[in-house]
Amino acid sequence: MPERKEKLILRYLSKVCDNKKAHLVSPYDIAKAVSPKIVLSVNEIDEIMAHLALENYLDFVASEGKNGYYYCITLKSKGRNFVADSKKQKKAMFMLILRSIFLATVSFVFGIILKAIFKS
């Protein structure tokens, strides 16, 4: 599972990139998009992009053009499904917590009932 910085970048890329098309994205655009949460340098973004490519989330090629430094990014299926998978994971965690609270409440009530029965 990706770390916090990687998750932020993947969320941004899933908003920007279409399903099966390659897109040009500047590392400065990525840094600006995630800047309210964290500060990233171009070198950190390069490392994160390489790590995401190794984990099979995306394919990218870094290129230097007339207008600056860009990534040509294509999201793989794992990258396209990242947002949906993270929502499913959050929902599963919420249901687990809710179920635990429900079972704790039921066992507490059951304990009070048994205490009342055997006390008399």
C-alpha positions as CSV (number, residue, x, y, z in Angstrom):
1,M,0.0,0.0,0.0
2,P,1.4,3.4,-0.9
3,E,2.5,5.9,1.7
4,R,0.8,9.2,2.4
5,K,2.8,11.2,-0.3
6,E,2.2,8.5,-2.8
7,K,-1.5,8.4,-2.1
8,L,-1.8,12.2,-2.6
9,I,0.0,12.0,-5.9
10,L,-2.1,9.1,-7.1
11,R,-5.3,10.9,-6.2
12,Y,-4.2,13.9,-8.2
13,L,-3.1,11.8,-11.1
14,S,-6.4,9.9,-11.2
15,K,-8.2,13.2,-11.4
16,V,-6.0,14.5,-14.2
17,C,-5.4,11.4,-16.3
18,D,-8.1,9.8,-18.5
19,N,-8.5,6.1,-18.4
20,K,-6.2,4.8,-21.1
21,K,-4.6,7.9,-22.5
22,A,-1.2,9.3,-21.8
23,H,-1.0,12.7,-20.3
24,L,1.7,15.3,-19.9
25,V,2.0,16.5,-16.3
26,S,4.5,18.8,-14.9
27,P,6.1,18.0,-11.5
28,Y,5.4,21.6,-10.6
29,D,1.7,20.9,-11.2
30,I,1.9,17.9,-8.9
31,A,3.7,19.8,-6.2
32,K,1.1,22.7,-6.4
33,A,-1.8,20.2,-6.2
34,V,-0.5,18.5,-3.0
35,S,1.0,21.7,-1.5
36,P,-1.8,22.3,1.0
37,K,-1.0,19.0,2.6
38,I,2.8,18.5,2.1
39,V,5.7,20.2,0.4
40,L,7.5,18.2,-2.3
41,S,10.6,18.9,-4.3
42,V,11.1,17.8,-7.9
43,N,13.6,15.1,-6.7
44,E,11.1,13.7,-4.2
45,I,8.4,13.6,-7.0
46,D,10.8,11.8,-9.3
47,E,11.5,9.2,-6.6
48,I,7.8,8.8,-5.8
49,M,6.9,8.4,-9.5
50,A,9.6,5.7,-9.9
51,H,8.3,3.9,-6.9
52,L,4.7,4.0,-8.2
53,A,5.9,2.7,-11.5
54,L,7.7,-0.2,-9.7
55,E,4.5,-1.0,-7.8
56,N,2.6,-1.2,-11.1
57,Y,0.4,1.8,-10.6
58,L,1.6,3.8,-13.7
59,D,4.0,4.0,-16.5
60,F,5.9,7.3,-17.0
61,V,8.6,8.8,-19.0
62,A,10.3,12.0,-17.8
63,S,11.1,14.4,-20.7
64,E,12.6,17.9,-21.0
65,G,10.7,20.1,-23.5
66,K,10.6,23.7,-24.6
67,N,8.3,24.6,-21.8
68,G,10.1,22.7,-19.0
69,Y,10.3,19.3,-17.4
70,Y,7.3,17.0,-17.9
71,Y,6.1,13.4,-17.2
72,C,4.3,11.5,-19.8
73,I,2.0,9.4,-17.6
74,T,-0.3,6.4,-18.4
75,L,-2.2,5.0,-15.5
76,K,-2.3,1.2,-15.3
77,S,-5.5,-0.6,-14.1
78,K,-4.2,-0.7,-10.5
79,G,-3.7,3.1,-10.7
80,R,-7.1,3.8,-12.2
81,N,-8.8,1.7,-9.5
82,F,-6.8,3.3,-6.7
83,V,-9.5,5.7,-5.6
84,A,-12.3,3.1,-5.7
85,D,-10.1,0.6,-3.8
86,S,-9.3,3.1,-1.1
87,K,-13.0,4.0,-0.7
88,K,-13.8,0.3,-0.3
89,Q,-11.0,-0.1,2.2
90,K,-12.3,2.9,4.3
91,K,-15.8,1.5,4.2
92,A,-14.6,-2.0,5.3
93,M,-12.7,-0.4,8.2
94,F,-15.8,1.6,9.2
95,M,-18.0,-1.5,9.1
96,L,-15.4,-3.4,11.2
97,I,-15.4,-0.6,13.9
98,L,-19.2,-0.4,13.8
99,R,-19.6,-4.1,14.2
100,S,-17.1,-4.1,17.1
101,I,-19.1,-1.4,18.9
102,F,-22.3,-3.2,18.3
103,L,-20.9,-6.5,19.7
104,A,-19.4,-4.7,22.7
105,T,-22.8,-3.1,23.4
106,V,-24.7,-6.4,23.1
107,S,-22.2,-8.3,25.3
108,F,-22.5,-5.5,27.9
109,V,-26.3,-5.7,27.9
110,F,-26.2,-9.4,28.0
111,G,-23.9,-9.3,31.0
112,I,-26.2,-6.9,32.9
113,I,-29.2,-9.3,32.2
114,L,-27.2,-12.3,33.4
115,K,-26.1,-10.4,36.5
116,A,-29.7,-9.4,37.3
117,I,-30.9,-13.0,36.8
118,F,-28.2,-14.7,39.0
119,K,-28.3,-12.0,41.6
120,S,-31.8,-12.9,42.8
